């Protein structure tokens, strides 16, 4: 530890993360900071150009409300989100993003993002809320805007610095601490306000991809629960930790299915050619009223497919050839049909090349020609996100102007997107109960939170009180895995197997096996019960004890060690929340076999939790669901 330099950075606003929400915060906060002579600092575990869930690119922007058209309203979008999450949503947060997201999309286009246009110059919609884009460089374009904004305001950004812990002054967040993954440096960031936007979590559960395919997932494998740990450890109230998201994607390479369902109007069938959305339609009655809304909630669509899988009717296929043929046949003549066929074929491949290149490679390797044969789809492993069809994240204050007399006491406490911890804000996957913000909405929420954090700083413009003793203790804790490895590496001939320590990869495998078998992973067909969950908590307690013996050979493995710790806290929050909610509300995401039905009378409510870092105790909290639109 002696050869690690401590770098102290003092700033007004600290933005932790480099994805879409963090970039949105950087753009907006820098604008207001410049007006008031404040400094904004962004710190990213990776490099902003290819950081976060949009790292590889996207083929669509999934939130564009299109308010100027007159066809959609903010209420329409709130209704859509409410129905898709089976009634559990903070409509004040959803509306806050929805009313501003269109302006964000227009900024993207201004910065150079190619959005598809028709012959009349209008945006091409994939579905009601989605726009088609040529998005391979989506994140690069957005990151450039964030970097420019920081530079113009005299701010700065740090890349390849992994944030491990918040710095606390009682119940106030006064910055963060972490380390460089390239140099022997520990970074101490002192800030008047801190914004968490470090993404969600993947690889908490055992993935379907194993062996040489390990690491291939739908959600970025480098998103390891940093937002969850940061806010949990700070003492923030968390929400919807039971809501994990399980997308259905093309098998093995996790290619997107949205364009096929929405743009090409394709259908999915079981191995016998049956449309499970029709043959299992009676199941929709069991999940009323949400099972009967249009569009059918994502988890219910999953569930109807899973019923066929459990009945032995796999594999499941996306009928790509039928969809392409149907569209081509609508052309006025044979020549036009052939031209349309070629266009559709190109669009099918481009959909992958814009965002999931490995799926294009897999299709090519398997001789899949989408215009000639169908392709397998499957339910992925569970992910923790607050931006897509999941909802896990911190419980944050909504905007004052959107509150009703019934919601203000519950949903507002001073600054929009501030957590229950003073001076700690959250956006994107770090912010809970505001689903379906996707990339554009996450950037928008970052803008909202960034502006709000600057307002907070102007009202609380005192230097942060950072206890040096806390800094030294955390520095020792952060670097301990390196010391552990050096101390004990000679105890065995194979450094992977040692009675004194556990390496990060083995720790992660142990966590994944535990969650897969006891908390409803892929091998358990996403089913669990109270007894399995109670056993999971016992095993997680053993795992937490052993986390003190994590060992790291180098800086990269030190990062992996702390990723394991972050995932472990996300796992525990999830298990406790699934156990607390005594019903099954999201079949298709998870199914509690001991509580197999939805209970609207008792559980149309938020399941929140709070962790005390001093005692290690968790508190479970039920909060009411109150809508701002009817």
KARAPE-V385828 format. One record per helix or strand of 2 or more residues. SS is the DSSP state (H for helix, E for strand). FROM is the first residue (numbers start at 1). TO is the last residue. Records with the same first field share a line. If there is no record, write none. Layout:
SS = FROM-TO, FROM-TO
//
This chain:
E = 5-10, 13-16, 40-44, 58-61, 114-115, 131-135, 156-159, 161-169, 172-180, 185-190, 193-196, 238-239, 248-250, 268-269, 316-318, 375-379, 383-384, 393-394, 424-426, 502-503, 527-528, 550-551, 591-592, 605-611, 618-624
H = 20-36, 48-50, 67-69, 74-84, 91-98, 101-111, 138-152, 211-213, 226-234, 258-263, 276-279, 281-287, 290-292, 298-310, 320-329, 334-353, 357-365, 400-402, 408-411, 428-430, 438-459, 468-491, 504-518, 522-524, 530-547, 555-580, 600-603
//
